[in-house]
């Protein structure tokens, strides 16, 4: 049976693990020049998008593609907006009305200390977070679409170097500096749990905006120590404050939800397993 779900952004942590966990129903696409067995897709090419959707109108498209490097977004804002917002504009211009769109967003739409649910006003402190808000606003104007704000995901990456888990192991293995921000707290969940929740919400009838939550927010230093123990390594961590960094770092940002039921239940925190 041919895959019924298109996945854009399969090199992201959520995207890679969605493709890994649901290979029989998922057709992943990756950005140009990616080292991957999956086909590439240039989201700047509107003609390519139109051809893709004309060949077979998808029932569902899960969109995980974005530039998530906060520092790079601050340094090159025009480039960041072109990818994080411009690609969404082109997608919305070409995507068939019958296709359900699920956009995976981020807790970076918030920034000040607090617990935020779907009714909380976005308050990004970085240009990256601002582009996420702009993309969300475009998608929320479209019928049969869902924006999912995801917490920090912990698990394997497509290249073995990105994502907090692989980043920690890779830099320790190479003897590279490992700076941990000890005054940043995030909702953090295992990526397998996140991927299953994304899929369940994507295949539901929910629209507009939903948060995927964790049982609690965790300190990045506590998280790093826990993951190092799990990896059976003893990395030399450099502890720093978010205010000492050139790029904005979140403070204590915890995702909450106004929704009940199975799809609104908090996922286990990484530290609670």
FENLINJO-V117428 format. One line per field, one symbol per residue. phi: phi as a letter, one per 30 degrees, with the letter a starting at -180 (. if undefined). psi: psi as a letter, one per 40 degrees, with the letter a starting at -180 (. if undefined). burial: 1 if it has 24 or more other C-alpha atoms within 12 Angstrom, else 0. Layout:
BEGIN
phi: ???
psi: ???
burial: ???
END
This chain:
BEGIN
phi: .decbcbcjdcddddedddddbddcccdbbdeiddaddddbcddcddddddddddadddbbcccdadcdddddddbdddddeddcdddeddddcdeddddcbcccbdddcaddlcbcdcddebdcbdedddddddedddddcdhbbccdcddccldcdcibciddddddddddcicdbccddccbbdbbddddddddeddddcdcdbibbccccdadbdddddddddddddibbddcccbcdddcdcdbddccbdbbccciedcdddddedcc
psi: hiiehihhfeeidddddddddfddehhiiiiieigieiiihheegddddddddddhhidhhhhehihehddddddgdddddddddddddddddehidehhhhhhaieeeidihihhaeeihigieidddddddddddddeehifihhhhiahhhaiideeeiiddddddddddefiihhhhefhhihhihddddddddddddeaeiabhiihiidiiihdddddddddddefigihhhhiideeidihiibghhhiieiaideeihihidee.
burial: 000011111111111111110100111111100000010111100000110110000111111111111100110000011111111111110111001111111111111101111100011111111111111111110101111111111111110001111111111100000111111111111111111111101110011111111111111111111111000000101000000000011111111110000011111111100
END
